């Protein structure tokens, strides 16, 4: 999926129900409202939500570490895969994906 999305125009439409549910659960624990004045794990807000993904940049801090844990738990709950472009790693759906992306 990451390979397919590189350089391709953004697909318009409603998010997949799994993406929408993941995003709502994530926002319940970590607001992505730009007006939020609390300790946020997000580098930029709001998060980017597409039909088949939620893109997020997470700060390097304890709250960022907490967000990573929640992201991984929610991805498992909603049957999604998490791709980390910095480590070129994808995890989820009960597996680790050894093949490099890109």
CNS distance restraints for C-alpha pairs under 8 A (distance, minus, plus):
assign (resid   1 and name CA) (resid   5 and name CA) 6.23 0.50 0.50
assign (resid   2 and name CA) (resid   6 and name CA) 6.53 0.50 0.50
assign (resid   2 and name CA) (resid  83 and name CA) 7.84 0.50 0.50
assign (resid   2 and name CA) (resid 101 and name CA) 6.86 0.50 0.50
assign (resid   2 and name CA) (resid 102 and name CA) 7.38 0.50 0.50
assign (resid   3 and name CA) (resid 101 and name CA) 6.38 0.50 0.50
assign (resid   3 and name CA) (resid 102 and name CA) 5.53 0.50 0.50
assign (resid   4 and name CA) (resid   8 and name CA) 7.29 0.50 0.50
assign (resid   5 and name CA) (resid   9 and name CA) 7.93 0.50 0.50
assign (resid  10 and name CA) (resid  50 and name CA) 7.67 0.50 0.50
assign (resid  11 and name CA) (resid  50 and name CA) 7.36 0.50 0.50
assign (resid  11 and name CA) (resid  51 and name CA) 6.83 0.50 0.50
assign (resid  12 and name CA) (resid  50 and name CA) 7.45 0.50 0.50
assign (resid  12 and name CA) (resid  51 and name CA) 6.89 0.50 0.50
assign (resid  13 and name CA) (resid  50 and name CA) 7.86 0.50 0.50
assign (resid  13 and name CA) (resid  51 and name CA) 6.07 0.50 0.50
assign (resid  14 and name CA) (resid  50 and name CA) 7.73 0.50 0.50
assign (resid  14 and name CA) (resid  51 and name CA) 5.67 0.50 0.50
assign (resid  15 and name CA) (resid  19 and name CA) 5.96 0.50 0.50
assign (resid  15 and name CA) (resid  20 and name CA) 5.81 0.50 0.50
assign (resid  15 and name CA) (resid  49 and name CA) 7.48 0.50 0.50
assign (resid  15 and name CA) (resid  50 and name CA) 5.88 0.50 0.50
assign (resid  15 and name CA) (resid  51 and name CA) 3.66 0.50 0.50
assign (resid  15 and name CA) (resid  52 and name CA) 6.13 0.50 0.50
assign (resid  15 and name CA) (resid  53 and name CA) 7.90 0.50 0.50
assign (resid  16 and name CA) (resid  20 and name CA) 6.30 0.50 0.50
assign (resid  16 and name CA) (resid  51 and name CA) 5.55 0.50 0.50
assign (resid  16 and name CA) (resid  52 and name CA) 6.00 0.50 0.50
assign (resid  17 and name CA) (resid  21 and name CA) 6.09 0.50 0.50
assign (resid  18 and name CA) (resid  22 and name CA) 6.05 0.50 0.50
assign (resid  18 and name CA) (resid  78 and name CA) 5.68 0.50 0.50
assign (resid  18 and name CA) (resid  79 and name CA) 7.38 0.50 0.50
assign (resid  18 and name CA) (resid  80 and name CA) 7.61 0.50 0.50
assign (resid  19 and name CA) (resid  23 and name CA) 6.07 0.50 0.50
assign (resid  19 and name CA) (resid  51 and name CA) 7.44 0.50 0.50
assign (resid  19 and name CA) (resid  52 and name CA) 6.50 0.50 0.50
assign (resid  19 and name CA) (resid  53 and name CA) 6.40 0.50 0.50
assign (resid  19 and name CA) (resid  54 and name CA) 7.12 0.50 0.50
assign (resid  19 and name CA) (resid  78 and name CA) 7.80 0.50 0.50
assign (resid  19 and name CA) (resid  80 and name CA) 7.99 0.50 0.50
assign (resid  20 and name CA) (resid  24 and name CA) 6.21 0.50 0.50
assign (resid  21 and name CA) (resid  25 and name CA) 6.15 0.50 0.50
assign (resid  21 and name CA) (resid  78 and name CA) 7.41 0.50 0.50
assign (resid  22 and name CA) (resid  26 and name CA) 6.04 0.50 0.50
assign (resid  22 and name CA) (resid  74 and name CA) 6.16 0.50 0.50
assign (resid  22 and name CA) (resid  75 and name CA) 6.90 0.50 0.50
assign (resid  22 and name CA) (resid  78 and name CA) 6.31 0.50 0.50
assign (resid  23 and name CA) (resid  27 and name CA) 6.09 0.50 0.50
assign (resid  23 and name CA) (resid  49 and name CA) 7.94 0.50 0.50
assign (resid  23 and name CA) (resid  54 and name CA) 7.19 0.50 0.50
assign (resid  24 and name CA) (resid  28 and name CA) 6.26 0.50 0.50
assign (resid  25 and name CA) (resid  29 and name CA) 6.99 0.50 0.50
assign (resid  25 and name CA) (resid  74 and name CA) 7.42 0.50 0.50
assign (resid  26 and name CA) (resid  30 and name CA) 6.06 0.50 0.50
assign (resid  26 and name CA) (resid  31 and name CA) 7.82 0.50 0.50
assign (resid  26 and name CA) (resid  70 and name CA) 7.40 0.50 0.50
assign (resid  26 and name CA) (resid  71 and name CA) 7.06 0.50 0.50
assign (resid  26 and name CA) (resid  74 and name CA) 7.37 0.50 0.50
assign (resid  27 and name CA) (resid  31 and name CA) 4.78 0.50 0.50
assign (resid  27 and name CA) (resid  32 and name CA) 6.43 0.50 0.50
assign (resid  30 and name CA) (resid  40 and name CA) 6.74 0.50 0.50
assign (resid  30 and name CA) (resid  41 and name CA) 7.27 0.50 0.50
assign (resid  30 and name CA) (resid  67 and name CA) 7.46 0.50 0.50
assign (resid  31 and name CA) (resid  36 and name CA) 6.88 0.50 0.50
assign (resid  31 and name CA) (resid  40 and name CA) 7.22 0.50 0.50
assign (resid  32 and name CA) (resid  36 and name CA) 7.30 0.50 0.50
assign (resid  32 and name CA) (resid  40 and name CA) 7.79 0.50 0.50
assign (resid  32 and name CA) (resid  42 and name CA) 7.16 0.50 0.50
assign (resid  32 and name CA) (resid  45 and name CA) 5.28 0.50 0.50
assign (resid  32 and name CA) (resid  46 and name CA) 4.84 0.50 0.50
assign (resid  32 and name CA) (resid  47 and name CA) 6.23 0.50 0.50
assign (resid  33 and name CA) (resid  45 and name CA) 6.38 0.50 0.50
assign (resid  33 and name CA) (resid  46 and name CA) 5.76 0.50 0.50
assign (resid  34 and name CA) (resid  45 and name CA) 5.34 0.50 0.50
assign (resid  34 and name CA) (resid  46 and name CA) 6.08 0.50 0.50
assign (resid  39 and name CA) (resid  63 and name CA) 7.29 0.50 0.50
assign (resid  40 and name CA) (resid  63 and name CA) 6.97 0.50 0.50
assign (resid  40 and name CA) (resid  64 and name CA) 7.77 0.50 0.50
assign (resid  41 and name CA) (resid  58 and name CA) 5.44 0.50 0.50
assign (resid  41 and name CA) (resid  59 and name CA) 5.37 0.50 0.50
assign (resid  41 and name CA) (resid  61 and name CA) 7.68 0.50 0.50
assign (resid  41 and name CA) (resid  63 and name CA) 5.49 0.50 0.50
assign (resid  41 and name CA) (resid  64 and name CA) 4.52 0.50 0.50
assign (resid  41 and name CA) (resid  67 and name CA) 6.33 0.50 0.50
assign (resid  42 and name CA) (resid  47 and name CA) 7.94 0.50 0.50
assign (resid  42 and name CA) (resid  56 and name CA) 6.90 0.50 0.50
assign (resid  42 and name CA) (resid  57 and name CA) 5.80 0.50 0.50
assign (resid  42 and name CA) (resid  58 and name CA) 4.81 0.50 0.50
assign (resid  42 and name CA) (resid  59 and name CA) 5.91 0.50 0.50
assign (resid  42 and name CA) (resid  64 and name CA) 7.50 0.50 0.50
assign (resid  43 and name CA) (resid  56 and name CA) 7.84 0.50 0.50
assign (resid  43 and name CA) (resid  57 and name CA) 5.39 0.50 0.50
assign (resid  43 and name CA) (resid  58 and name CA) 5.64 0.50 0.50
assign (resid  43 and name CA) (resid  59 and name CA) 5.66 0.50 0.50
assign (resid  44 and name CA) (resid  56 and name CA) 7.69 0.50 0.50
assign (resid  44 and name CA) (resid  57 and name CA) 6.80 0.50 0.50
assign (resid  47 and name CA) (resid  54 and name CA) 6.85 0.50 0.50
assign (resid  47 and name CA) (resid  55 and name CA) 6.15 0.50 0.50
assign (resid  47 and name CA) (resid  56 and name CA) 5.66 0.50 0.50
assign (resid  48 and name CA) (resid  54 and name CA) 5.62 0.50 0.50
assign (resid  48 and name CA) (resid  55 and name CA) 5.05 0.50 0.50
assign (resid  48 and name CA) (resid  56 and name CA) 6.80 0.50 0.50
assign (resid  49 and name CA) (resid  53 and name CA) 5.94 0.50 0.50
assign (resid  49 and name CA) (resid  54 and name CA) 4.48 0.50 0.50
assign (resid  49 and name CA) (resid  55 and name CA) 6.45 0.50 0.50
assign (resid  50 and name CA) (resid  54 and name CA) 6.25 0.50 0.50
assign (resid  58 and name CA) (resid  64 and name CA) 5.66 0.50 0.50
assign (resid  58 and name CA) (resid  67 and name CA) 7.63 0.50 0.50
assign (resid  58 and name CA) (resid  68 and name CA) 7.76 0.50 0.50
assign (resid  59 and name CA) (resid  63 and name CA) 7.86 0.50 0.50
assign (resid  59 and name CA) (resid  64 and name CA) 5.15 0.50 0.50
assign (resid  60 and name CA) (resid  64 and name CA) 5.63 0.50 0.50
assign (resid  60 and name CA) (resid  65 and name CA) 7.19 0.50 0.50
assign (resid  61 and name CA) (resid  65 and name CA) 6.25 0.50 0.50
assign (resid  62 and name CA) (resid  66 and name CA) 6.30 0.50 0.50
assign (resid  63 and name CA) (resid  67 and name CA) 6.19 0.50 0.50
assign (resid  64 and name CA) (resid  68 and name CA) 6.28 0.50 0.50
assign (resid  65 and name CA) (resid  69 and name CA) 6.48 0.50 0.50
assign (resid  66 and name CA) (resid  70 and name CA) 6.36 0.50 0.50
assign (resid  67 and name CA) (resid  71 and name CA) 6.00 0.50 0.50
assign (resid  68 and name CA) (resid  72 and name CA) 6.23 0.50 0.50
assign (resid  69 and name CA) (resid  73 and name CA) 6.25 0.50 0.50
assign (resid  70 and name CA) (resid  74 and name CA) 5.98 0.50 0.50
assign (resid  71 and name CA) (resid  75 and name CA) 5.98 0.50 0.50
assign (resid  72 and name CA) (resid  76 and name CA) 6.31 0.50 0.50
assign (resid  72 and name CA) (resid  82 and name CA) 7.14 0.50 0.50
assign (resid  72 and name CA) (resid  92 and name CA) 7.72 0.50 0.50
assign (resid  73 and name CA) (resid  77 and name CA) 6.22 0.50 0.50
assign (resid  74 and name CA) (resid  78 and name CA) 6.08 0.50 0.50
assign (resid  75 and name CA) (resid  79 and name CA) 5.86 0.50 0.50
assign (resid  75 and name CA) (resid  80 and name CA) 4.68 0.50 0.50
assign (resid  75 and name CA) (resid  81 and name CA) 6.28 0.50 0.50
assign (resid  75 and name CA) (resid  82 and name CA) 6.86 0.50 0.50
assign (resid  75 and name CA) (resid  92 and name CA) 6.97 0.50 0.50
assign (resid  76 and name CA) (resid  80 and name CA) 6.07 0.50 0.50
assign (resid  76 and name CA) (resid  81 and name CA) 7.66 0.50 0.50
assign (resid  76 and name CA) (resid  92 and name CA) 6.17 0.50 0.50
assign (resid  76 and name CA) (resid  93 and name CA) 6.45 0.50 0.50
assign (resid  76 and name CA) (resid  94 and name CA) 7.98 0.50 0.50
assign (resid  79 and name CA) (resid  92 and name CA) 7.60 0.50 0.50
assign (resid  79 and name CA) (resid  93 and name CA) 6.12 0.50 0.50
assign (resid  80 and name CA) (resid  92 and name CA) 6.35 0.50 0.50
assign (resid  80 and name CA) (resid  93 and name CA) 6.60 0.50 0.50
assign (resid  81 and name CA) (resid  90 and name CA) 6.58 0.50 0.50
assign (resid  81 and name CA) (resid  91 and name CA) 5.66 0.50 0.50
assign (resid  81 and name CA) (resid  92 and name CA) 4.52 0.50 0.50
assign (resid  81 and name CA) (resid  93 and name CA) 6.36 0.50 0.50
assign (resid  82 and name CA) (resid  90 and name CA) 5.43 0.50 0.50
assign (resid  82 and name CA) (resid  91 and name CA) 5.35 0.50 0.50
assign (resid  82 and name CA) (resid  92 and name CA) 6.20 0.50 0.50
assign (resid  83 and name CA) (resid  88 and name CA) 7.21 0.50 0.50
assign (resid  83 and name CA) (resid  89 and name CA) 5.73 0.50 0.50
assign (resid  83 and name CA) (resid  90 and name CA) 4.25 0.50 0.50
assign (resid  83 and name CA) (resid  91 and name CA) 6.63 0.50 0.50
assign (resid  84 and name CA) (resid  88 and name CA) 5.61 0.50 0.50
assign (resid  84 and name CA) (resid  89 and name CA) 5.23 0.50 0.50
assign (resid  84 and name CA) (resid  90 and name CA) 6.22 0.50 0.50
assign (resid  85 and name CA) (resid  89 and name CA) 6.68 0.50 0.50
assign (resid  88 and name CA) (resid 100 and name CA) 6.10 0.50 0.50
assign (resid  88 and name CA) (resid 101 and name CA) 6.16 0.50 0.50
assign (resid  89 and name CA) (resid  96 and name CA) 7.96 0.50 0.50
assign (resid  89 and name CA) (resid  97 and name CA) 6.91 0.50 0.50
assign (resid  89 and name CA) (resid  98 and name CA) 7.49 0.50 0.50
assign (resid  89 and name CA) (resid 100 and name CA) 7.04 0.50 0.50
assign (resid  89 and name CA) (resid 101 and name CA) 7.61 0.50 0.50
assign (resid  90 and name CA) (resid  96 and name CA) 6.37 0.50 0.50
assign (resid  90 and name CA) (resid  97 and name CA) 5.54 0.50 0.50
assign (resid  90 and name CA) (resid  98 and name CA) 7.97 0.50 0.50
assign (resid  91 and name CA) (resid  95 and name CA) 6.06 0.50 0.50
assign (resid  91 and name CA) (resid  96 and name CA) 4.76 0.50 0.50
assign (resid  91 and name CA) (resid  97 and name CA) 6.20 0.50 0.50
assign (resid  92 and name CA) (resid  96 and name CA) 6.61 0.50 0.50
